[in-house]
Structures are given as structure tokens and as C-alpha cells.
Amino acid sequence: MAAGKSDYYDILAVDKAATAEEIKKSYRRQALEWHPDKHKDNKEAAEKRFKEINEAYQVLADPEKRRAYDQFGHQAFAPGGGRGANPFAGGQSPFGSGQGSPFTYTYSTSGPSAGSGQAGFDFGDPFEIFEQFFGGGSPFGRAQRVPRYSISIDFMEAVKGVEKEVSINGKKRKIKIPAGVDEGSRIQFDDFTLSVDIKPHEIFERDGADIYVRVEITYSLATLGGYIEIPTVDDPVKIKVRAGTKSGSMIRLRERGVKHLRGGGRGDEYVRLVVGVSTKLTREQKRLVSELKEHGL
């Protein structure tokens, strides 16, 4: 383990035997939790953690990189580690003793906000160094290297799709981002690759194509039942709340989620109903509640 480096599996909170899907799901949860926009009071620490999460996912989501990491740890990406310790250095760093490691990740929080028209640089790929120093063919079979950038878009822009005007190498370009892109999605254009960073939403959370929302209902509605309007990524829908609904109950709204990026159909929306407790009751309301209590309700 390189000094100061946390284990990638620990960062993503997964077991070393985790499947690719488990790694992806955990990455989504962690990236959502540590998105810098959610930690404005301690943004510097959140940005650092967010970078670590993305760095870990960049390696563990790639089968070749993951195998190298499992065998050699962080030394797989650090030249000059000594023969046997670093499988890529051949026992000697091609950069000299003063170069430092070229295998670095970069992270930019200055990527475009909605309408800003600026594209930030994406995370670097540690294996691109083979293409730079050994000419053309990476031993991992990578395609010809193209510039990579990142862009930050709003939650609903990711759900609906959006057209953006961005500045790439000083030139303005209009690009279309398709409906259904997810956090970390990469879009291949003719001469560059764009990865997408999605800002959190005020009420909606997302897991793949599924949407989650928390809705508070009154005690009387939970007890007696009735109808309530639920927000969706499209128009609000009215649903029936059954009498005797418990706080925390989940309702599934089929195909009210996000459009699948590949293939047809949409995800679902999951609504968690939470019974609210009023802190401001009139004298009459308190009397009625006391009567309910006497009857065991």
C-alpha cells in the first residue's frame, strides 16, 4: 500500500469479491453522499473524498486495472517501485528519479454549471502513460487516445436530455447530452470524450433509472386514507393512500423514473410515505389526541 493511500475497496465500501454491479451501485451511493454541492460548509473535505471515490471507481470498474491493483496494489500505478513490486516499471522508472509518478488523477470542480459553457478536464487514466512513452499500443488494448473532458449538468437535464454550448480548446461547440445519462456516464464524440457530473436535486434521488422521493403525509391521512399528489420527474400524479398506512411505507410508481440510456422503457419511482408529527396543536386538537391515546390509538 502506497503511503497515504487508502484501499480502493475500503473507499467504495465493498468486499474484494464484489461484482462489477455491486461496485457500480456502491459508487453511485458514495458519489451522491459526498458530492461537493451537498457539503457547502466543508466543501474542501468533500471534494477530496469525492475525488478519492472517483479514483477508486476508475480502477475497480476496469477489469484490467482491477486485476493489476489486486495483485500489486497502488504500486501498479507508481513507477520506480522496484522489479517485482511495480509490474509496469521493469525495475526502473523511465522518468528518472526526480520525475515523480506520472500516474495521477486530476479533478476539476470548475466544470460548467448549467449554461456556463465551460468543460473541465476529466480524471486522468493511469494506463494512458503507455501510449505516451511506448508509442501507440497500450498492452491493455486501448483504442487511440482522445482528449477527455467533464461537464456538470442539473439533475433534470440529465433526466430529460439537454443541448449545451461548450468551449473546447477555445472553440465553441454545441453538443447533445441524451436523456438518461447517469453520474460518470461517458459520451463519445468524434474528437473527444465527455464524462458527466450531475448535480443533486432538492427532493429526488436516483439509482440508475429509478427515482426515489420522500413525501410527508398527515396522521389523519395515514389513519383514514385518502388521496395525495406526488411529484415526479414529469407531471405530479395523484395516488391513493390506504387507510392504516404506516410511516415509512413505500409505493412504487411504474415507469415514472428515468428513461433507460440504452434500450426502451423507463425506470420506476419509489415513494416513501412518512407520517409527520405536528408540533403546533390547538387546545381542541390536543384534547382529541388525548382521547385517541385513551383508546389506545
C-alpha positions in Angstrom: 0.0 0.0 0.0 1.5 3.4 -1.0 1.9 5.8 1.8 -1.1 7.9 2.4 -3.2 6.0 0.0 -6.5 4.4 1.2 -7.5 1.0 -0.1 -9.8 1.4 -3.1 -12.2 -1.3 -1.8 -12.5 0.4 1.6 -13.1 3.7 -0.2 -16.1 2.2 -2.1 -17.2 0.2 1.0 -17.2 -3.1 -1.0 -15.6 -6.5 -0.5 -12.7 -7.6 -2.7 -15.0 -10.3 -4.2 -17.6 -7.7 -5.1 -19.2 -7.9 -8.5 -19.0 -5.1 -11.1 -22.6 -4.3 -10.4 -22.1 -4.1 -6.7 -19.1 -1.8 -7.2 -21.2 0.4 -9.5 -24.1 0.7 -7.1 -21.8 1.5 -4.1 -20.0 4.1 -6.2 -23.3 5.8 -7.0 -24.3 5.9 -3.4 -21.0 7.3 -2.2 -20.7 9.8 -5.0 -24.2 11.1 -4.2 -23.4 11.2 -0.5 -20.1 13.1 -1.0 -20.9 15.3 -3.8 -19.3 18.7 -3.0 -22.6 20.6 -3.7 -24.1 18.7 -0.7 -21.3 19.8 1.7 -21.0 23.5 1.2 -20.0 24.0 4.8 -17.0 21.7 4.3 -16.5 21.7 0.6 -12.8 21.2 0.6 -13.1 17.9 2.5 -16.0 16.8 0.4 -14.1 17.5 -2.8 -11.1 15.4 -1.6 -13.4 12.5 -0.7 -15.3 12.8 -4.0 -12.0 12.6 -5.8 -11.0 9.5 -3.9 -14.3 7.8 -4.7 -14.0 8.5 -8.4 -10.3 7.5 -8.4 -11.2 4.2 -6.8 -14.1 3.6 -9.2 -11.9 4.4 -12.3 -9.7 1.5 -11.3 -12.1 -1.1 -9.8 -14.6 -0.6 -12.7 -12.0 -1.6 -15.3 -11.2 -5.3 -15.3 -7.6 -4.9 -16.4 -6.9 -2.2 -13.9 -8.6 -4.1 -11.1 -6.5 -7.2 -11.8 -3.4 -5.1 -11.6 -4.5 -3.4 -8.4 -5.5 -6.7 -6.8 -2.0 -8.1 -7.5 0.2 -5.1 -6.9 -1.9 -2.6 -5.0 -1.1 1.1 -5.6 2.3 0.1 -6.8 0.8 -1.0 -10.0 0.5 2.7 -10.9 3.7 4.0 -9.4 6.9 3.8 -11.4 10.2 3.1 -9.7 8.7 0.7 -7.2 11.4 -1.9 -7.9 11.4 -5.1 -10.0 8.6 -7.3 -8.9 6.9 -4.5 -6.9 5.9 -2.5 -10.0 4.8 -4.7 -12.9 4.9 -1.7 -15.3 8.3 -0.2 -14.4 10.5 -3.1 -15.4 12.5 -2.4 -12.3 13.4 1.1 -13.4 11.4 4.3 -13.9 11.6 5.7 -17.4 11.1 9.1 -16.0 14.1 9.4 -13.8 14.4 9.6 -10.1 13.2 13.2 -9.9 10.1 12.9 -12.1 7.6 11.6 -9.6 4.7 9.4 -10.5 3.0 10.3 -13.9 0.1 8.1 -12.9 -2.1 10.9 -11.5 -5.8 11.7 -11.5 -7.0 15.2 -11.9 -10.3 16.6 -10.7 -11.9 19.9 -11.6 -14.8 21.5 -9.7 -14.8 24.3 -12.1 -16.6 22.3 -14.8 -19.6 24.0 -16.3 -22.6 24.8 -14.3 -25.8 24.8 -16.3 -25.3 27.2 -19.1 -21.7 28.2 -18.2 -20.3 26.7 -21.4 -17.0 25.6 -19.9 -15.8 22.0 -19.9 -13.4 20.9 -17.2 -10.8 18.2 -17.6 -11.8 14.7 -16.7 -9.9 12.2 -14.5 -6.7 11.1 -16.0 -6.2 7.4 -16.9 -3.0 5.9 -15.4 -2.6 3.5 -18.3 -2.5 6.3 -20.9 1.2 6.6 -20.0 1.9 3.6 -22.2 0.6 5.4 -25.2 2.7 8.5 -24.4 6.1 6.8 -23.7 6.0 3.5 -25.6 4.2 4.6 -28.7 0.7 3.7 -29.8 -0.1 0.3 -28.5 -1.1 0.0 -24.8 -0.7 -3.6 -23.6 -4.3 -3.3 -22.4 -5.7 -2.9 -25.9 -7.0 0.6 -25.5 -8.2 2.5 -28.6 -6.5 5.5 -29.9 -6.3 8.1 -27.2 -8.6 11.1 -27.5 -9.0 14.1 -25.2 -11.4 13.7 -22.3 -13.4 16.4 -20.6 -16.1 16.6 -17.9 -19.3 18.7 -17.7 -21.6 19.4 -14.8 -25.3 19.5 -15.6 -28.5 19.8 -13.5 -30.4 16.7 -12.3 -33.4 17.3 -14.6 -31.1 18.0 -17.6 -29.7 14.5 -17.1 -33.2 13.1 -16.9 -34.6 14.9 -19.9 -31.5 15.4 -22.0 -30.1 18.8 -23.0 -28.2 20.6 -25.6 -25.2 22.6 -24.4 -22.8 25.1 -25.9 -19.3 24.4 -24.5 -15.8 25.7 -25.2 -13.3 23.0 -26.2 -9.8 24.2 -26.8 -11.0 27.7 -27.3 -13.7 26.7 -29.8 -17.4 26.8 -29.1 -19.3 23.6 -29.8 -22.9 22.6 -29.5 -23.3 19.1 -28.0 -26.4 17.0 -27.3 -26.5 15.1 -24.0 -29.1 12.3 -24.2 -31.9 11.7 -21.8 -31.0 9.2 -19.1 -27.3 9.9 -18.6 -26.1 9.0 -15.2 -23.3 10.2 -12.9 -20.0 9.3 -14.5 -21.5 8.5 -17.9 -19.1 8.9 -20.8 -20.3 10.2 -24.1 -18.1 9.6 -27.2 -18.0 12.4 -29.7 -16.0 12.4 -32.9 -12.8 14.0 -31.5 -13.2 13.9 -27.7 -14.9 12.0 -24.8 -17.2 13.7 -22.3 -17.9 12.5 -18.8 -21.0 13.8 -17.0 -21.2 15.1 -13.4 -24.8 15.5 -12.2 -25.8 18.0 -9.5 -28.1 16.7 -6.7 -31.8 17.5 -6.8 -33.7 19.1 -3.9 -36.2 16.3 -3.5 -35.3 13.5 -5.9 -32.6 10.9 -5.5 -31.6 8.5 -8.2 -30.2 5.0 -8.5 -29.7 4.1 -12.1 -33.0 4.6 -13.9 -35.0 4.6 -10.6 -36.1 7.7 -8.8 -36.7 7.9 -5.0 -38.6 10.6 -3.2 -39.7 11.1 0.4 -43.2 12.5 0.9 -44.6 13.6 4.3 -48.3 12.9 5.0 -50.6 13.8 7.9 -51.6 11.4 10.7 -55.2 11.7 9.7 -54.5 10.8 6.1 -52.4 7.8 7.2 -55.2 6.7 9.5 -58.3 7.3 7.4 -56.8 7.0 3.9 -57.3 9.4 1.0 -55.6 10.9 -2.0 -52.3 12.9 -2.3 -50.4 14.5 -5.1 -46.9 13.1 -5.7 -44.1 14.9 -7.5 -42.5 13.0 -10.4 -39.8 14.0 -12.9 -42.7 14.7 -15.3 -46.1 16.0 -14.0 -47.4 15.3 -10.5 -49.6 12.3 -10.1 -52.4 11.7 -7.6 -52.3 8.4 -5.7 -54.5 6.7 -3.1 -53.2 6.3 0.4 -54.7 3.3 2.1 -56.3 3.6 5.5 -53.9 2.5 8.2 -50.7 3.3 6.2 -47.6 3.1 8.4 -44.9 5.6 8.4 -42.1 4.5 6.1 -44.3 2.6 3.7 -43.0 2.5 0.1 -45.2 2.9 -3.0 -43.9 2.0 -6.5 -44.9 4.1 -9.5 -44.1 2.0 -12.5 -42.2 3.7 -15.4 -42.2 7.1 -13.7 -38.4 7.1 -13.4 -35.7 7.9 -15.9 -35.5 6.8 -19.5 -33.1 4.0 -20.0 -30.0 5.3 -21.7 -29.8 2.1 -23.8 -32.9 0.3 -24.9 -36.5 1.3 -24.4 -38.6 1.9 -21.3 -38.1 3.8 -18.1 -37.2 3.1 -14.5 -39.7 3.3 -11.7 -40.3 5.9 -9.0 -40.3 4.8 -5.3 -42.3 7.0 -2.9 -41.6 6.7 0.8 -44.5 7.9 2.9 -43.5 9.4 6.2 -46.2 10.4 8.8 -45.5 13.8 10.0 -45.9 14.9 13.7 -47.2 18.3 14.3 -45.5 20.4 17.0 -48.2 23.1 17.0 -51.6 21.9 18.1 -54.6 23.9 19.3 -56.2 23.1 22.6 -59.0 21.3 20.8 -56.6 19.2 18.8 -54.7 18.3 21.9 -57.9 17.2 23.5 -58.8 15.0 20.5 -55.3 13.4 20.5 -55.6 12.7 24.2 -58.9 10.9 23.6 -57.3 8.8 20.9 -54.5 7.9 23.3 -57.0 6.8 25.9 -58.5 4.5 23.3 -55.1 3.0 22.5 -54.6 4.8 19.2 
